[in-house]
Amino acid sequence: MKLNPVLRELIHGKDAWLAACAATLVGKLQIIELAPVLEKADTGVTPVLKEAVEYARGRLAERRR
């Protein structure tokens, strides 16, 4: 099983906590292929998800440099 489809599904899923965990993992592992998924994430759901997505976007930006 590939990790990217699972993370994509979790980020867009209904459980905000799992979405935040998945977004954080994307950032920690710097999975650049999932950057578009983070851009489409509904960060208005909870502050935890918003913070996780911002963290992940920052980590991905570091990798792009």
Secondary structure, DSSP 8 states (H G I E B T S, - for coil): --HHHHHHHHHTSS-HHHHHHHHHHHHHHT-GGGHHHHHHS-TTS-HHHHHHHHHHHHHHHHHH-
